[in-house]
């Protein structure tokens, strides 16, 4: 069982705390993405698992074996780097078989396994070539093949697609996901690209300032962010977040009032918790741009009778192929809506959008933590 258990791991560089009490468990055969902005600690965490950095405290295990006190070569893992790191003086075949040769594998086994691994990566026709004769995508395949050839318990990948152009990156994403599913290798994958993480990973660990802000399946990360940072970081465009100015009860419904035109219905199960957080530090409410739906022109003043609608003015319109991104403005508050292509809206129109109260996310303004019933 190639599970990865990271328990209370910290890493300090002098007075700088690069990792702060990290807990993470990646199950056997699972693809886990470490996602976050530059400087969030994701590569440091990967290098600490690999043994290229020594943890300041904590424990790292692969399966039943504790590895944080072992040399990298004894951890039964392989690593794919951002810059490919293939040997330029070796052919593709020699690159792939390098790890097997250093382990003392038999010549017949090396030849057979090199051919099989190359076929898996669709590079069997370039085994005789040198890296300088290959495209960027082919060099990256060689790098992955070399890592998989030694049949590691764990595969570590540090932004392996970031140097590829957009079209090739899209192609490699699909191929790599299928390959790793087929090889059944437990994988930790560092990326700053949320589309890569969302489309490839079984689970995502969103990192910021050396901490894991949320760990879970992609759909949970996207639709149920546990922290304001996750809501702001995940999504393109990200979640709209509004500062609640006051709470108001009308006709037995409680509203979080943003301004005269924007007020969100508070579900009954959340009313007490939101009131407590509002009194303590204030509240933020969020909704994804695609969760707001066009209801038509705003022909009358907003009233609290319009329970699940908001009104605003169209500031900009961006055509994005199959979708249209609208930037809306309400009393100097800007927010975004993603609609399907062909919506009949013009600049400066005053419009109404609807929402479902159960799609709203609520956060404490100071703590940033998600408010739950």
C-alpha positions as CSV (number, residue, x, y, z in Angstrom):
1,X,0.0,0.0,0.0
2,X,1.7,3.2,-1.2
3,X,-0.2,5.6,1.0
4,X,1.5,8.9,1.9
5,X,1.0,10.2,5.4
6,X,2.4,13.6,6.3
7,X,1.9,14.3,10.0
8,X,2.5,17.7,11.6
9,X,5.4,18.5,9.3
10,X,7.0,21.9,9.5
11,X,10.0,23.3,7.6
12,X,11.9,26.4,8.6
13,X,14.6,28.3,6.7
14,X,16.1,30.3,9.5
15,X,13.3,32.5,10.8
16,X,11.1,31.9,7.8
17,X,8.4,29.2,8.3
18,X,8.0,27.6,4.8
19,X,5.7,24.8,6.1
20,X,3.5,25.1,9.2
21,X,2.2,21.9,10.8
22,X,1.1,20.1,7.6
23,X,-1.2,17.1,7.9
24,X,-2.1,15.3,4.7
25,X,-2.9,11.7,3.7
26,X,-2.9,10.6,0.1
27,X,-4.4,7.1,-0.4
28,X,-2.9,4.3,-2.4
29,X,-3.2,4.9,-6.2
30,X,-4.6,8.4,-5.6
31,X,-3.6,11.5,-7.6
32,X,-3.2,14.4,-5.2
33,X,-2.5,17.9,-6.5
34,X,-0.7,20.5,-4.3
35,X,-2.2,23.8,-5.6
36,X,-1.4,27.3,-4.6
37,X,0.2,30.6,-5.7
38,X,4.0,31.1,-5.8
39,X,5.5,31.0,-2.4
40,X,2.7,29.0,-0.9
41,X,5.0,26.1,0.1
42,X,3.8,23.4,-2.3
43,X,7.2,22.7,-3.9
44,X,8.9,22.8,-0.5
45,X,6.4,20.2,0.7
46,X,7.1,18.0,-2.3
47,X,10.9,18.3,-1.9
48,X,10.5,17.4,1.8
49,X,8.6,14.2,0.9
50,X,11.3,13.4,-1.7
51,X,14.1,13.9,0.9
52,X,15.6,16.8,-1.0
53,X,14.8,19.0,2.0
54,X,14.8,17.8,5.6
55,X,11.7,18.5,7.7
56,X,12.3,20.7,10.8
57,X,9.7,18.6,12.6
58,X,7.0,16.0,12.0
59,X,6.8,12.6,10.4
60,X,6.5,11.3,6.8
61,X,5.5,7.8,6.0
62,X,5.0,5.9,2.7
63,X,2.9,2.8,3.4
64,X,4.0,1.4,6.8
65,X,7.5,2.8,6.5
66,X,8.7,6.0,8.0
67,X,10.8,7.8,5.4
68,X,11.7,11.3,6.8
69,X,14.9,9.8,8.3
70,X,15.9,8.1,5.0
71,X,18.0,9.2,2.1
72,X,16.0,10.0,-1.1
73,X,17.2,6.8,-2.9
74,X,15.7,4.7,-0.1
75,X,12.2,6.2,-0.1
76,X,10.9,4.1,-3.1
77,X,9.8,7.1,-5.0
78,X,10.6,8.9,-8.3
79,X,10.4,12.6,-9.2
80,X,9.7,14.5,-12.4
81,X,11.0,18.0,-12.5
82,X,9.7,21.2,-14.2
83,X,12.7,21.5,-16.5
84,X,12.5,17.8,-17.7
85,X,16.1,17.0,-16.4
86,X,16.8,14.4,-19.1
87,X,20.4,13.6,-19.7
88,X,21.4,15.3,-23.0
89,X,24.3,12.9,-23.7
90,X,22.1,9.8,-23.5
91,X,19.6,8.5,-26.0
92,X,15.9,8.2,-25.0
93,X,16.4,4.5,-24.4
94,X,19.4,5.1,-22.1
95,X,17.5,7.9,-20.3
96,X,14.5,5.6,-19.6
97,X,16.7,2.7,-18.5
98,X,19.1,4.7,-16.3
99,X,17.3,4.0,-13.0
100,X,17.0,0.3,-13.8
101,X,20.7,0.1,-14.6
102,X,21.7,1.8,-11.3
103,X,19.5,-0.7,-9.4
104,X,21.5,-3.6,-11.1
105,X,18.5,-5.0,-13.1
106,X,19.2,-7.8,-15.6
107,X,19.9,-6.7,-19.2
108,X,17.0,-8.6,-20.6
109,X,14.6,-7.1,-18.1
110,X,15.9,-3.6,-18.8
111,X,15.4,-3.9,-22.5
112,X,11.9,-5.3,-22.2
113,X,10.8,-2.8,-19.5
114,X,12.3,0.1,-21.4
115,X,10.3,-0.8,-24.5
116,X,7.1,-1.3,-22.5
117,X,7.4,2.0,-20.7
118,X,8.2,3.8,-23.9
119,X,5.1,2.3,-25.6
120,X,3.0,3.5,-22.6
121,X,4.2,7.1,-23.3
122,X,4.0,6.8,-27.1
123,X,7.8,7.4,-27.6
124,X,8.9,3.9,-28.7
125,X,9.8,5.3,-32.2
126,X,12.3,7.8,-30.8
127,X,14.3,5.5,-28.5
128,X,17.4,5.9,-30.6
129,X,17.3,9.7,-30.6
130,X,19.0,12.2,-28.3
131,X,16.9,14.8,-26.3
132,X,18.1,17.8,-28.5
133,X,16.2,16.1,-31.4
134,X,12.9,15.9,-29.5
135,X,10.1,18.4,-29.0
136,X,9.3,19.7,-25.6
137,X,6.4,17.3,-25.3
138,X,8.5,14.3,-26.2
139,X,11.2,15.4,-23.7
140,X,8.6,15.6,-21.0
141,X,7.4,12.1,-21.9
142,X,10.9,10.8,-21.6
143,X,11.2,12.3,-18.1
144,X,7.9,10.7,-17.0
145,X,9.0,7.4,-18.6
146,X,12.3,7.4,-16.8
147,X,10.4,7.9,-13.5
148,X,7.9,5.2,-14.1
149,X,10.4,2.7,-15.4
150,X,11.7,2.0,-11.9
151,X,8.2,1.2,-10.7
152,X,8.2,3.6,-7.8
153,X,5.7,3.3,-5.0
154,X,5.2,7.1,-5.2
155,X,5.6,9.5,-8.1
156,X,6.3,13.2,-7.3
157,X,5.8,15.8,-10.1
158,X,6.8,19.4,-9.8
159,X,4.9,21.5,-12.4
160,X,5.8,19.1,-15.2
161,X,3.7,20.8,-17.9
162,X,4.4,24.4,-17.2
163,X,7.1,24.7,-19.9
164,X,4.8,23.5,-22.7
165,X,2.6,25.6,-24.9
166,X,-1.1,25.8,-24.2
167,X,-2.3,23.3,-26.8
168,X,0.4,20.7,-25.9
169,X,-0.3,21.2,-22.2
170,X,-4.0,20.4,-22.8
171,X,-3.0,17.2,-24.7
172,X,-0.5,16.1,-22.1
173,X,-3.0,16.7,-19.3
174,X,-5.3,14.1,-20.8
175,X,-2.5,11.6,-21.6
176,X,-0.9,12.0,-18.2
177,X,-4.1,11.5,-16.3
178,X,-4.9,8.3,-18.3
179,X,-1.3,7.0,-17.9
180,X,-1.2,7.5,-14.1
181,X,-4.6,5.8,-13.7
182,X,-3.4,2.9,-15.7
183,X,-0.1,2.6,-13.9
184,X,-1.9,2.8,-10.5
185,X,1.0,4.9,-9.1
186,X,0.3,7.1,-6.0
187,X,1.1,10.6,-7.2
188,X,1.8,14.0,-5.6
189,X,1.6,16.7,-8.3
190,X,2.6,20.4,-7.7
191,X,0.9,23.0,-9.8
192,X,-0.1,26.7,-9.7
193,X,-2.6,26.0,-12.6
194,X,-6.0,25.3,-11.1
195,X,-7.4,23.9,-14.3
196,X,-4.7,21.2,-14.2
197,X,-5.5,20.4,-10.6
198,X,-9.3,20.4,-11.1
199,X,-9.2,18.3,-14.3
200,X,-6.6,15.7,-13.2
201,X,-6.6,15.2,-9.4
202,X,-8.6,12.9,-7.3
203,X,-8.0,15.3,-4.4
204,X,-6.6,18.8,-4.1
205,X,-4.7,20.4,-1.3
206,X,-5.0,24.2,-1.6
207,X,-1.9,25.8,0.0
208,X,-1.2,29.4,1.1
209,X,1.6,30.8,3.3
210,X,2.9,27.3,4.2
211,X,-0.5,25.9,5.3
212,X,-3.1,23.7,3.7
213,X,-6.3,25.8,3.6
214,X,-8.5,22.9,2.3
215,X,-8.0,19.3,1.2
216,X,-10.7,17.4,-0.7
217,X,-12.2,16.4,-4.0
218,X,-12.2,19.0,-6.8
219,X,-16.0,19.6,-6.7
220,X,-15.9,20.1,-2.9
221,X,-13.0,22.6,-3.3
222,X,-14.9,24.5,-6.0
223,X,-18.5,24.5,-4.6
224,X,-17.9,24.3,-0.9
225,X,-14.7,26.4,-0.1
226,X,-13.8,26.1,3.6
227,X,-11.9,29.4,3.7
228,X,-12.2,32.8,2.0
229,X,-8.8,32.3,0.4
230,X,-10.0,29.2,-1.4
231,X,-13.1,31.0,-2.6
232,X,-10.9,33.8,-4.0
233,X,-8.2,31.6,-5.5
234,X,-10.2,28.9,-7.1
235,X,-12.3,29.7,-10.2
236,X,-11.7,31.8,-13.3
237,X,-13.2,34.2,-12.6
238,X,-13.2,33.5,-8.9
239,X,-16.1,33.6,-6.5
240,X,-17.8,37.0,-6.0
241,X,-17.5,38.0,-2.3
242,X,-19.5,40.8,-0.8
243,X,-19.1,42.5,2.6
244,X,-22.4,42.4,4.5
245,X,-23.4,45.9,5.8
246,X,-26.3,44.9,8.0
247,X,-28.9,42.1,8.7
248,X,-32.5,42.8,8.1
249,X,-35.7,40.7,8.7
250,X,-38.7,41.3,6.4
251,X,-41.8,39.0,6.1
252,X,-40.1,36.4,8.3
253,X,-37.1,36.2,6.0
254,X,-33.6,37.4,7.1
255,X,-31.4,39.2,4.6
256,X,-27.8,40.0,4.5
257,X,-27.9,43.6,3.1
258,X,-25.0,44.7,0.9
259,X,-26.6,47.9,-0.4
260,X,-29.9,49.1,-1.7
261,X,-29.8,46.8,-4.7
262,X,-28.0,43.7,-3.3
263,X,-29.4,41.7,-0.5
264,X,-29.0,37.9,0.0
265,X,-31.5,35.6,1.6
266,X,-30.1,33.8,4.7
267,X,-31.3,30.2,5.0
268,X,-33.1,29.5,8.3
269,X,-30.5,26.9,9.4
270,X,-27.7,29.5,9.1
271,X,-29.4,32.4,10.7
272,X,-28.1,32.1,14.2
273,X,-24.5,31.3,13.2
274,X,-24.4,34.2,10.7
275,X,-25.8,36.6,13.3
276,X,-23.1,35.5,15.8
277,X,-20.3,36.0,13.3
278,X,-21.8,39.3,12.1
279,X,-21.8,40.6,15.7
280,X,-18.3,39.3,16.4
281,X,-16.3,40.3,13.3
282,X,-18.6,40.9,10.3
283,X,-19.6,38.5,7.5
284,X,-18.8,37.9,3.8
285,X,-21.1,36.2,1.4
286,X,-20.0,34.7,-1.8
287,X,-21.5,33.2,-5.0
288,X,-19.9,31.9,-8.2
289,X,-20.3,33.9,-11.4
290,X,-22.0,31.1,-13.2
291,X,-24.5,30.6,-10.3
292,X,-26.2,34.0,-11.1
293,X,-28.8,33.7,-13.8
294,X,-30.2,36.5,-16.0
295,X,-33.8,37.4,-15.2
296,X,-34.3,40.4,-17.5
297,X,-34.2,44.2,-17.4
298,X,-34.6,45.9,-14.0
299,X,-37.7,48.0,-14.7
300,X,-38.5,48.9,-11.1
301,X,-36.7,49.7,-7.8
302,X,-35.4,46.7,-5.8
303,X,-37.6,45.7,-2.9
304,X,-37.2,43.0,-0.3
305,X,-40.2,41.3,-1.9
306,X,-37.8,40.3,-4.7
307,X,-36.3,37.7,-2.4
308,X,-33.8,36.0,-4.6
309,X,-32.7,38.6,-7.1
310,X,-30.2,41.4,-7.3
311,X,-30.0,44.4,-9.6
312,X,-27.1,46.2,-11.1
313,X,-25.7,48.0,-14.2
314,X,-23.7,46.4,-17.0
315,X,-20.2,47.8,-16.9
316,X,-18.3,45.6,-19.4
317,X,-19.1,42.6,-21.7
318,X,-16.4,40.1,-22.7
319,X,-17.2,37.4,-25.3
320,X,-15.3,34.2,-24.4
321,X,-16.4,31.9,-27.2
322,X,-19.2,29.8,-25.7
323,X,-19.6,32.1,-22.7
324,X,-20.1,35.8,-22.0
325,X,-18.4,37.4,-19.0
326,X,-20.2,40.4,-17.6
327,X,-18.8,42.8,-15.1
328,X,-21.7,44.5,-13.2
329,X,-21.7,47.5,-10.9
330,X,-24.0,48.4,-8.0
331,X,-23.2,51.5,-6.0
332,X,-19.5,51.1,-6.7
333,X,-19.5,47.4,-5.9
334,X,-18.2,45.3,-8.8
335,X,-19.0,41.6,-9.4
336,X,-19.0,39.2,-12.3
337,X,-21.5,36.9,-14.0
338,X,-20.8,34.1,-16.5
339,X,-23.6,33.6,-19.0
340,X,-23.9,31.5,-22.1
341,X,-23.0,33.2,-25.4
342,X,-25.9,35.1,-27.1
343,X,-27.4,36.8,-24.0
344,X,-29.2,39.9,-25.1
345,X,-27.5,42.6,-22.9
346,X,-25.9,45.9,-23.8
347,X,-23.5,48.2,-21.9
348,X,-25.1,50.4,-19.3
349,X,-28.3,48.3,-19.2
350,X,-29.8,47.9,-15.7
351,X,-30.5,44.3,-15.2
352,X,-31.8,41.7,-12.7
353,X,-30.0,38.4,-11.8
354,X,-31.4,35.6,-9.7
355,X,-29.7,33.1,-7.4
356,X,-30.4,30.1,-5.2
357,X,-29.9,30.7,-1.5
358,X,-28.4,27.2,-1.0
359,X,-25.6,28.1,-3.4
360,X,-24.3,31.0,-1.2
361,X,-21.1,30.6,0.8
362,X,-20.7,32.5,4.1
363,X,-17.4,33.5,5.8
364,X,-16.3,35.3,8.9
365,X,-14.7,38.6,7.8
366,X,-11.7,38.4,10.1
367,X,-11.2,34.6,10.4
368,X,-11.9,33.9,6.7
369,X,-13.4,30.6,7.9
370,X,-16.6,29.1,6.3
371,X,-19.7,29.5,8.4
372,X,-21.7,26.3,8.7
373,X,-25.0,25.4,10.4
